[in-house]
Amino acid sequence: MISEKIRLPARLKAGHRIGIVAPAGPFDYETFDRGTSILEKMGFEVFVPPELLEAKGYLAGSDQRRAQFVNRLFADKSIDAIMCARGGYGSIRILPLLDYETIADNPKVFIGFSDITVLLNVLTNRCGLATFHGPVVTSLVDSTAETRHALLQAVSSDAKLEVKVPAGTAVKAGSATGAVCGGNLTTLCHLVGTPYAPSFTNKILFLEDRAEAPYRIDRMLVHMKLAGCFESLAGIVLGSFEDCGSMESILNIVSEIFAPYPIPILAGFDAGHGKNNITIPLGVEATLDADRHILSYRQTATVRR
């Protein structure tokens, strides 16, 4: 059930406690430690559950354990925000094990990208929570100053976010308003046909991906199109498509597939698996102006408490 009114988490400030979860793949411990150190240098206290480091093959522990971390940290009143350790694969496996009622009752900043796209959109759709498409702990190590600044701006500022894309490309002109959703294309495509598939009705859909050949990008978009996912879209913003062939090929595919839809499409966002990964709030209403190359949020993504 989608909440009509989005639940905004409390605004973060220095000294607030960020709990770490690992809902997907395992991670390199040294890289993880360096990532938590960066969070501490940004002014936050970091809580790492002791059992978090128990990997199980290509997963960061059993499904039950990974889901338990998410449920526990949302319920824990001492935790102000939750950040994911890494993407990889595995978030989709824990969806039936999450305590959506408890999560909805305890709105907190929840941050991640890539495979974490599953959780970002399901928590927004099922619990009515604003979530944040941004870095994971391990990606902070090689993150740019722009990436870290954008993260702090999204979760700590009392200003409405404006994402300007000076070098962007207006694939289709126009403007539209709607709540922002989306993230990793492959991960979103895997939700189609499941009870957890998010609604894209009247939404501005953000898409990015990594290491997918152009024909696979085409196949996923066509699959979602045939499933009716795009029938009532408000607009589209495209992030980085790292190692997916030329961006020209991606834009040609997008132009062809979305030709029948009278919606604005803006490409060039520094978000996803590229050099920069700016934080984009999901579930929060924004206006996309493809001609002016800007995504303007109509309210803050956090509230003062």
FILUM-745141 format. One record per residue (C-alpha): residue in one letter; x, y, z; residue number from 1. Coordinates in pm, whole numbers, always signed. Layout:
FILUM-745141
<atom rest="a" X="X" Y="Y" Z="Z" nr="NUM"/>
...
//
This chain:
FILUM-745141
<atom rest="m" X="+0" Y="+0" Z="+0" nr="1"/>
<atom rest="i" X="+149" Y="+335" Z="-104" nr="2"/>
<atom rest="s" X="+125" Y="+614" Z="+148" nr="3"/>
<atom rest="e" X="-36" Y="+928" Z="+5" nr="4"/>
<atom rest="k" X="+194" Y="+1151" Z="+206" nr="5"/>
<atom rest="i" X="+564" Y="+1078" Z="+202" nr="6"/>
<atom rest="r" X="+730" Y="+1026" Z="+540" nr="7"/>
<atom rest="l" X="+1045" Y="+1238" Z="+563" nr="8"/>
<atom rest="p" X="+1331" Y="+1132" Z="+792" nr="9"/>
<atom rest="a" X="+1494" Y="+1355" Z="+1049" nr="10"/>
<atom rest="r" X="+1768" Y="+1584" Z="+919" nr="11"/>
<atom rest="l" X="+2118" Y="+1466" Z="+1007" nr="12"/>
<atom rest="k" X="+2375" Y="+1674" Z="+1189" nr="13"/>
<atom rest="a" X="+2721" Y="+1623" Z="+1336" nr="14"/>
<atom rest="g" X="+2720" Y="+1359" Z="+1607" nr="15"/>
<atom rest="h" X="+2424" Y="+1168" Z="+1471" nr="16"/>
<atom rest="r" X="+2462" Y="+790" Z="+1461" nr="17"/>
<atom rest="i" X="+2470" Y="+604" Z="+1130" nr="18"/>
<atom rest="g" X="+2407" Y="+229" Z="+1149" nr="19"/>
<atom rest="i" X="+2551" Y="+6" Z="+877" nr="20"/>
<atom rest="v" X="+2363" Y="-281" Z="+712" nr="21"/>
<atom rest="a" X="+2473" Y="-528" Z="+443" nr="22"/>
<atom rest="p" X="+2158" Y="-641" Z="+262" nr="23"/>
<atom rest="a" X="+2335" Y="-758" Z="-53" nr="24"/>
<atom rest="g" X="+2690" Y="-878" Z="-128" nr="25"/>
<atom rest="p" X="+2996" Y="-926" Z="+95" nr="26"/>
<atom rest="f" X="+3264" Y="-659" Z="+108" nr="27"/>
<atom rest="d" X="+3636" Y="-609" Z="+152" nr="28"/>
<atom rest="y" X="+3699" Y="-538" Z="+521" nr="29"/>
<atom rest="e" X="+3985" Y="-293" Z="+464" nr="30"/>
<atom rest="t" X="+3783" Y="-90" Z="+214" nr="31"/>
<atom rest="f" X="+3485" Y="-100" Z="+450" nr="32"/>
<atom rest="d" X="+3695" Y="+32" Z="+741" nr="33"/>
<atom rest="r" X="+3824" Y="+317" Z="+527" nr="34"/>
<atom rest="g" X="+3468" Y="+400" Z="+429" nr="35"/>
<atom rest="t" X="+3347" Y="+415" Z="+790" nr="36"/>
<atom rest="s" X="+3644" Y="+639" Z="+872" nr="37"/>
<atom rest="i" X="+3528" Y="+882" Z="+604" nr="38"/>
<atom rest="l" X="+3182" Y="+894" Z="+763" nr="39"/>
<atom rest="e" X="+3344" Y="+970" Z="+1098" nr="40"/>
<atom rest="k" X="+3550" Y="+1250" Z="+941" nr="41"/>
<atom rest="m" X="+3224" Y="+1389" Z="+804" nr="42"/>
<atom rest="g" X="+3113" Y="+1427" Z="+1166" nr="43"/>
<atom rest="f" X="+2900" Y="+1118" Z="+1223" nr="44"/>
<atom rest="e" X="+2921" Y="+836" Z="+1474" nr="45"/>
<atom rest="v" X="+2920" Y="+496" Z="+1304" nr="46"/>
<atom rest="f" X="+2762" Y="+180" Z="+1445" nr="47"/>
<atom rest="v" X="+2867" Y="-151" Z="+1289" nr="48"/>
<atom rest="p" X="+2680" Y="-459" Z="+1420" nr="49"/>
<atom rest="p" X="+2945" Y="-719" Z="+1521" nr="50"/>
<atom rest="e" X="+2785" Y="-993" Z="+1308" nr="51"/>
<atom rest="l" X="+2787" Y="-778" Z="+995" nr="52"/>
<atom rest="l" X="+3117" Y="-923" Z="+877" nr="53"/>
<atom rest="e" X="+2992" Y="-1283" Z="+850" nr="54"/>
<atom rest="a" X="+2975" Y="-1346" Z="+474" nr="55"/>
<atom rest="k" X="+2807" Y="-1642" Z="+305" nr="56"/>
<atom rest="g" X="+2944" Y="-1698" Z="-45" nr="57"/>
<atom rest="y" X="+2829" Y="-1416" Z="-272" nr="58"/>
<atom rest="l" X="+2599" Y="-1284" Z="+0" nr="59"/>
<atom rest="a" X="+2680" Y="-1089" Z="+318" nr="60"/>
<atom rest="g" X="+2527" Y="-1361" Z="+538" nr="61"/>
<atom rest="s" X="+2202" Y="-1556" Z="+530" nr="62"/>
<atom rest="d" X="+1880" Y="-1395" Z="+409" nr="63"/>
<atom rest="q" X="+1740" Y="-1401" Z="+763" nr="64"/>
<atom rest="r" X="+2048" Y="-1232" Z="+908" nr="65"/>
<atom rest="r" X="+2065" Y="-962" Z="+641" nr="66"/>
<atom rest="a" X="+1696" Y="-881" Z="+682" nr="67"/>
<atom rest="q" X="+1734" Y="-884" Z="+1061" nr="68"/>
<atom rest="f" X="+1996" Y="-609" Z="+1043" nr="69"/>
<atom rest="v" X="+1762" Y="-384" Z="+844" nr="70"/>
<atom rest="n" X="+1466" Y="-451" Z="+1076" nr="71"/>
<atom rest="r" X="+1676" Y="-408" Z="+1390" nr="72"/>
<atom rest="l" X="+1837" Y="-78" Z="+1293" nr="73"/>
<atom rest="f" X="+1508" Y="+77" Z="+1184" nr="74"/>
<atom rest="a" X="+1359" Y="-20" Z="+1521" nr="75"/>
<atom rest="d" X="+1664" Y="+100" Z="+1720" nr="76"/>
<atom rest="k" X="+1588" Y="+449" Z="+1855" nr="77"/>
<atom rest="s" X="+1960" Y="+520" Z="+1900" nr="78"/>
<atom rest="i" X="+2021" Y="+497" Z="+1524" nr="79"/>
<atom rest="d" X="+1957" Y="+817" Z="+1328" nr="80"/>
<atom rest="a" X="+2034" Y="+693" Z="+976" nr="81"/>
<atom rest="i" X="+2114" Y="+370" Z="+793" nr="82"/>
<atom rest="m" X="+2373" Y="+326" Z="+519" nr="83"/>
<atom rest="c" X="+2442" Y="+13" Z="+319" nr="84"/>
<atom rest="a" X="+2789" Y="-140" Z="+316" nr="85"/>
<atom rest="r" X="+2788" Y="-247" Z="-48" nr="86"/>
<atom rest="g" X="+2568" Y="-334" Z="-345" nr="87"/>
<atom rest="g" X="+2643" Y="-650" Z="-541" nr="88"/>
<atom rest="y" X="+2347" Y="-886" Z="-530" nr="89"/>
<atom rest="g" X="+2101" Y="-1007" Z="-269" nr="90"/>
<atom rest="s" X="+1861" Y="-730" Z="-167" nr="91"/>
<atom rest="i" X="+1571" Y="-885" Z="-358" nr="92"/>
<atom rest="r" X="+1601" Y="-1206" Z="-152" nr="93"/>
<atom rest="i" X="+1517" Y="-1036" Z="+177" nr="94"/>
<atom rest="l" X="+1202" Y="-852" Z="+67" nr="95"/>
<atom rest="p" X="+960" Y="-1109" Z="+217" nr="96"/>
<atom rest="l" X="+1150" Y="-1093" Z="+549" nr="97"/>
<atom rest="l" X="+1133" Y="-720" Z="+614" nr="98"/>
<atom rest="d" X="+909" Y="-575" Z="+886" nr="99"/>
<atom rest="y" X="+743" Y="-304" Z="+678" nr="100"/>
<atom rest="e" X="+518" Y="-183" Z="+960" nr="101"/>
<atom rest="t" X="+811" Y="-119" Z="+1194" nr="102"/>
<atom rest="i" X="+1009" Y="+45" Z="+915" nr="103"/>
<atom rest="a" X="+717" Y="+275" Z="+827" nr="104"/>
<atom rest="d" X="+682" Y="+376" Z="+1192" nr="105"/>
<atom rest="n" X="+1051" Y="+470" Z="+1219" nr="106"/>
<atom rest="p" X="+1143" Y="+688" Z="+919" nr="107"/>
<atom rest="k" X="+1519" Y="+731" Z="+892" nr="108"/>
<atom rest="v" X="+1765" Y="+838" Z="+627" nr="109"/>
<atom rest="f" X="+1836" Y="+519" Z="+429" nr="110"/>
<atom rest="i" X="+2120" Y="+539" Z="+174" nr="111"/>
<atom rest="g" X="+2257" Y="+315" Z="-101" nr="112"/>
<atom rest="f" X="+2265" Y="+248" Z="-475" nr="113"/>
<atom rest="s" X="+2313" Y="-28" Z="-733" nr="114"/>
<atom rest="d" X="+2151" Y="-347" Z="-594" nr="115"/>
<atom rest="i" X="+2016" Y="-139" Z="-304" nr="116"/>
<atom rest="t" X="+1778" Y="+15" Z="-560" nr="117"/>
<atom rest="v" X="+1544" Y="-272" Z="-466" nr="118"/>
<atom rest="l" X="+1517" Y="-153" Z="-106" nr="119"/>
<atom rest="l" X="+1506" Y="+218" Z="-189" nr="120"/>
<atom rest="n" X="+1199" Y="+178" Z="-409" nr="121"/>
<atom rest="v" X="+1020" Y="-90" Z="-208" nr="122"/>
<atom rest="l" X="+1056" Y="+108" Z="+115" nr="123"/>
<atom rest="t" X="+922" Y="+417" Z="-59" nr="124"/>
<atom rest="n" X="+639" Y="+226" Z="-224" nr="125"/>
<atom rest="r" X="+532" Y="+7" Z="+69" nr="126"/>
<atom rest="c" X="+620" Y="+226" Z="+366" nr="127"/>
<atom rest="g" X="+583" Y="+572" Z="+218" nr="128"/>
<atom rest="l" X="+941" Y="+663" Z="+315" nr="129"/>
<atom rest="a" X="+1170" Y="+906" Z="+140" nr="130"/>
<atom rest="t" X="+1495" Y="+720" Z="+65" nr="131"/>
<atom rest="f" X="+1830" Y="+831" Z="-77" nr="132"/>
<atom rest="h" X="+2005" Y="+701" Z="-388" nr="133"/>
<atom rest="g" X="+2366" Y="+773" Z="-295" nr="134"/>
<atom rest="p" X="+2700" Y="+615" Z="-202" nr="135"/>
<atom rest="v" X="+2748" Y="+296" Z="-5" nr="136"/>
<atom rest="v" X="+3019" Y="+270" Z="+262" nr="137"/>
<atom rest="t" X="+3273" Y="+96" Z="+37" nr="138"/>
<atom rest="s" X="+3222" Y="+336" Z="-255" nr="139"/>
<atom rest="l" X="+3301" Y="+634" Z="-30" nr="140"/>
<atom rest="v" X="+3668" Y="+535" Z="-41" nr="141"/>
<atom rest="d" X="+3712" Y="+638" Z="-404" nr="142"/>
<atom rest="s" X="+3439" Y="+902" Z="-402" nr="143"/>
<atom rest="t" X="+3495" Y="+1256" Z="-525" nr="144"/>
<atom rest="a" X="+3460" Y="+1568" Z="-315" nr="145"/>
<atom rest="e" X="+3146" Y="+1647" Z="-518" nr="146"/>
<atom rest="t" X="+2997" Y="+1309" Z="-425" nr="147"/>
<atom rest="r" X="+3057" Y="+1362" Z="-53" nr="148"/>
<atom rest="h" X="+2932" Y="+1720" Z="-61" nr="149"/>
<atom rest="a" X="+2613" Y="+1613" Z="-239" nr="150"/>
<atom rest="l" X="+2555" Y="+1343" Z="+22" nr="151"/>
<atom rest="l" X="+2581" Y="+1591" Z="+307" nr="152"/>
<atom rest="q" X="+2364" Y="+1842" Z="+122" nr="153"/>
<atom rest="a" X="+2088" Y="+1586" Z="+68" nr="154"/>
<atom rest="v" X="+2070" Y="+1455" Z="+426" nr="155"/>
<atom rest="s" X="+2176" Y="+1761" Z="+629" nr="156"/>
<atom rest="s" X="+2061" Y="+2076" Z="+453" nr="157"/>
<atom rest="d" X="+1738" Y="+2263" Z="+524" nr="158"/>
<atom rest="a" X="+1734" Y="+2389" Z="+163" nr="159"/>
<atom rest="k" X="+1536" Y="+2240" Z="-124" nr="160"/>
<atom rest="l" X="+1774" Y="+2051" Z="-351" nr="161"/>
<atom rest="e" X="+1840" Y="+2165" Z="-706" nr="162"/>
<atom rest="v" X="+2030" Y="+1928" Z="-931" nr="163"/>
<atom rest="k" X="+2177" Y="+2127" Z="-1219" nr="164"/>
<atom rest="v" X="+2319" Y="+1943" Z="-1520" nr="165"/>
<atom rest="p" X="+2513" Y="+2203" Z="-1723" nr="166"/>
<atom rest="a" X="+2651" Y="+1942" Z="-1964" nr="167"/>
<atom rest="g" X="+2323" Y="+1752" Z="-1983" nr="168"/>
<atom rest="t" X="+2135" Y="+1648" Z="-2295" nr="169"/>
<atom rest="a" X="+1764" Y="+1714" Z="-2340" nr="170"/>
<atom rest="v" X="+1666" Y="+1390" Z="-2513" nr="171"/>
<atom rest="k" X="+1306" Y="+1515" Z="-2518" nr="172"/>
<atom rest="a" X="+1217" Y="+1874" Z="-2432" nr="173"/>
<atom rest="g" X="+961" Y="+1989" Z="-2180" nr="174"/>
<atom rest="s" X="+897" Y="+1993" Z="-1808" nr="175"/>
<atom rest="a" X="+702" Y="+1779" Z="-1563" nr="176"/>
<atom rest="t" X="+645" Y="+1739" Z="-1190" nr="177"/>
<atom rest="g" X="+628" Y="+1418" Z="-992" nr="178"/>
<atom rest="a" X="+787" Y="+1217" Z="-714" nr="179"/>
<atom rest="v" X="+1133" Y="+1088" Z="-808" nr="180"/>
<atom rest="c" X="+1186" Y="+711" Z="-818" nr="181"/>
<atom rest="g" X="+1418" Y="+456" Z="-973" nr="182"/>
<atom rest="g" X="+1790" Y="+381" Z="-974" nr="183"/>
<atom rest="n" X="+1963" Y="+79" Z="-1126" nr="184"/>
<atom rest="l" X="+1781" Y="-33" Z="-1441" nr="185"/>
<atom rest="t" X="+1873" Y="-402" Z="-1414" nr="186"/>
<atom rest="t" X="+1753" Y="-420" Z="-1056" nr="187"/>
<atom rest="l" X="+1426" Y="-239" Z="-1132" nr="188"/>
<atom rest="c" X="+1361" Y="-470" Z="-1426" nr="189"/>
<atom rest="h" X="+1394" Y="-773" Z="-1197" nr="190"/>
<atom rest="l" X="+1110" Y="-642" Z="-979" nr="191"/>
<atom rest="v" X="+862" Y="-636" Z="-1269" nr="192"/>
<atom rest="g" X="+594" Y="-901" Z="-1223" nr="193"/>
<atom rest="t" X="+660" Y="-943" Z="-850" nr="194"/>
<atom rest="p" X="+440" Y="-816" Z="-566" nr="195"/>
<atom rest="y" X="+719" Y="-568" Z="-490" nr="196"/>
<atom rest="a" X="+723" Y="-392" Z="-827" nr="197"/>
<atom rest="p" X="+705" Y="-15" Z="-767" nr="198"/>
<atom rest="s" X="+447" Y="+206" Z="-932" nr="199"/>
<atom rest="f" X="+584" Y="+458" Z="-1183" nr="200"/>
<atom rest="t" X="+253" Y="+642" Z="-1224" nr="201"/>
<atom rest="n" X="+308" Y="+1019" Z="-1240" nr="202"/>
<atom rest="k" X="+671" Y="+967" Z="-1134" nr="203"/>
<atom rest="i" X="+999" Y="+1107" Z="-1260" nr="204"/>
<atom rest="l" X="+1204" Y="+793" Z="-1326" nr="205"/>
<atom rest="f" X="+1579" Y="+803" Z="-1267" nr="206"/>
<atom rest="l" X="+1782" Y="+531" Z="-1442" nr="207"/>
<atom rest="e" X="+2148" Y="+427" Z="-1440" nr="208"/>
<atom rest="d" X="+2347" Y="+106" Z="-1493" nr="209"/>
<atom rest="r" X="+2689" Y="-50" Z="-1524" nr="210"/>
<atom rest="a" X="+2850" Y="-312" Z="-1751" nr="211"/>
<atom rest="e" X="+2537" Y="-382" Z="-1955" nr="212"/>
<atom rest="a" X="+2574" Y="-398" Z="-2334" nr="213"/>
<atom rest="p" X="+2346" Y="-165" Z="-2531" nr="214"/>
<atom rest="y" X="+2128" Y="-453" Z="-2652" nr="215"/>
<atom rest="r" X="+2066" Y="-555" Z="-2289" nr="216"/>
<atom rest="i" X="+1971" Y="-197" Z="-2200" nr="217"/>
<atom rest="d" X="+1732" Y="-212" Z="-2495" nr="218"/>
<atom rest="r" X="+1591" Y="-549" Z="-2384" nr="219"/>
<atom rest="m" X="+1525" Y="-433" Z="-2027" nr="220"/>
<atom rest="l" X="+1356" Y="-112" Z="-2134" nr="221"/>
<atom rest="v" X="+1140" Y="-297" Z="-2387" nr="222"/>
<atom rest="h" X="+1048" Y="-556" Z="-2123" nr="223"/>
<atom rest="m" X="+934" Y="-281" Z="-1886" nr="224"/>
<atom rest="k" X="+754" Y="-102" Z="-2168" nr="225"/>
<atom rest="l" X="+560" Y="-416" Z="-2264" nr="226"/>
<atom rest="a" X="+476" Y="-468" Z="-1896" nr="227"/>
<atom rest="g" X="+310" Y="-126" Z="-1893" nr="228"/>
<atom rest="c" X="+560" Y="+33" Z="-1654" nr="229"/>
<atom rest="f" X="+593" Y="+353" Z="-1856" nr="230"/>
<atom rest="e" X="+229" Y="+425" Z="-1945" nr="231"/>
<atom rest="s" X="+181" Y="+708" Z="-1693" nr="232"/>
<atom rest="l" X="+536" Y="+834" Z="-1643" nr="233"/>
<atom rest="a" X="+586" Y="+1206" Z="-1585" nr="234"/>
<atom rest="g" X="+948" Y="+1220" Z="-1700" nr="235"/>
<atom rest="i" X="+1289" Y="+1051" Z="-1709" nr="236"/>
<atom rest="v" X="+1635" Y="+1146" Z="-1590" nr="237"/>
<atom rest="l" X="+1936" Y="+941" Z="-1698" nr="238"/>
<atom rest="g" X="+2247" Y="+900" Z="-1486" nr="239"/>
<atom rest="s" X="+2574" Y="+731" Z="-1575" nr="240"/>
<atom rest="f" X="+2584" Y="+416" Z="-1788" nr="241"/>
<atom rest="e" X="+2934" Y="+306" Z="-1702" nr="242"/>
<atom rest="d" X="+3090" Y="+46" Z="-1936" nr="243"/>
<atom rest="c" X="+2763" Y="+16" Z="-2129" nr="244"/>
<atom rest="g" X="+2900" Y="+123" Z="-2466" nr="245"/>
<atom rest="s" X="+2881" Y="+477" Z="-2597" nr="246"/>
<atom rest="m" X="+2638" Y="+718" Z="-2438" nr="247"/>
<atom rest="e" X="+2526" Y="+802" Z="-2791" nr="248"/>
<atom rest="s" X="+2405" Y="+443" Z="-2831" nr="249"/>
<atom rest="i" X="+2216" Y="+460" Z="-2499" nr="250"/>
<atom rest="l" X="+2049" Y="+788" Z="-2593" nr="251"/>
<atom rest="n" X="+1946" Y="+649" Z="-2932" nr="252"/>
<atom rest="i" X="+1786" Y="+349" Z="-2760" nr="253"/>
<atom rest="v" X="+1604" Y="+570" Z="-2511" nr="254"/>
<atom rest="s" X="+1486" Y="+807" Z="-2784" nr="255"/>
<atom rest="e" X="+1340" Y="+521" Z="-2988" nr="256"/>
<atom rest="i" X="+1173" Y="+337" Z="-2702" nr="257"/>
<atom rest="f" X="+1017" Y="+647" Z="-2548" nr="258"/>
<atom rest="a" X="+923" Y="+815" Z="-2877" nr="259"/>
<atom rest="p" X="+548" Y="+753" Z="-2821" nr="260"/>
<atom rest="y" X="+549" Y="+914" Z="-2476" nr="261"/>
<atom rest="p" X="+503" Y="+1294" Z="-2447" nr="262"/>
<atom rest="i" X="+743" Y="+1327" Z="-2153" nr="263"/>
<atom rest="p" X="+1064" Y="+1525" Z="-2088" nr="264"/>
<atom rest="i" X="+1386" Y="+1324" Z="-2078" nr="265"/>
<atom rest="l" X="+1713" Y="+1468" Z="-1947" nr="266"/>
<atom rest="a" X="+2044" Y="+1281" Z="-1965" nr="267"/>
<atom rest="g" X="+2378" Y="+1355" Z="-1803" nr="268"/>
<atom rest="f" X="+2316" Y="+1327" Z="-1428" nr="269"/>
<atom rest="d" X="+2635" Y="+1253" Z="-1231" nr="270"/>
<atom rest="a" X="+2465" Y="+972" Z="-1043" nr="271"/>
<atom rest="g" X="+2523" Y="+599" Z="-1047" nr="272"/>
<atom rest="h" X="+2840" Y="+395" Z="-1105" nr="273"/>
<atom rest="g" X="+3042" Y="+673" Z="-1265" nr="274"/>
<atom rest="k" X="+3313" Y="+897" Z="-1123" nr="275"/>
<atom rest="n" X="+3060" Y="+1110" Z="-937" nr="276"/>
<atom rest="n" X="+2756" Y="+970" Z="-758" nr="277"/>
<atom rest="i" X="+2549" Y="+1259" Z="-632" nr="278"/>
<atom rest="t" X="+2273" Y="+1174" Z="-386" nr="279"/>
<atom rest="i" X="+1919" Y="+1184" Z="-522" nr="280"/>
<atom rest="p" X="+1623" Y="+1168" Z="-280" nr="281"/>
<atom rest="l" X="+1352" Y="+925" Z="-390" nr="282"/>
<atom rest="g" X="+985" Y="+956" Z="-307" nr="283"/>
<atom rest="v" X="+1008" Y="+1335" Z="-290" nr="284"/>
<atom rest="e" X="+831" Y="+1553" Z="-545" nr="285"/>
<atom rest="a" X="+1043" Y="+1748" Z="-792" nr="286"/>
<atom rest="t" X="+1008" Y="+1936" Z="-1119" nr="287"/>
<atom rest="l" X="+1215" Y="+1824" Z="-1416" nr="288"/>
<atom rest="d" X="+1293" Y="+2095" Z="-1670" nr="289"/>
<atom rest="a" X="+1474" Y="+1925" Z="-1956" nr="290"/>
<atom rest="d" X="+1524" Y="+2249" Z="-2147" nr="291"/>
<atom rest="r" X="+1696" Y="+2421" Z="-1854" nr="292"/>
<atom rest="h" X="+1881" Y="+2103" Z="-1753" nr="293"/>
<atom rest="i" X="+1760" Y="+2106" Z="-1394" nr="294"/>
<atom rest="l" X="+1575" Y="+1888" Z="-1144" nr="295"/>
<atom rest="s" X="+1427" Y="+2107" Z="-870" nr="296"/>
<atom rest="y" X="+1285" Y="+1948" Z="-557" nr="297"/>
<atom rest="r" X="+966" Y="+2110" Z="-430" nr="298"/>
<atom rest="q" X="+1039" Y="+2037" Z="-64" nr="299"/>
<atom rest="t" X="+1331" Y="+1934" Z="+154" nr="300"/>
<atom rest="a" X="+1405" Y="+1559" Z="+171" nr="301"/>
<atom rest="t" X="+1445" Y="+1570" Z="+549" nr="302"/>
<atom rest="v" X="+1276" Y="+1751" Z="+837" nr="303"/>
<atom rest="r" X="+1402" Y="+1904" Z="+1159" nr="304"/>
<atom rest="r" X="+1313" Y="+1704" Z="+1467" nr="305"/>
//
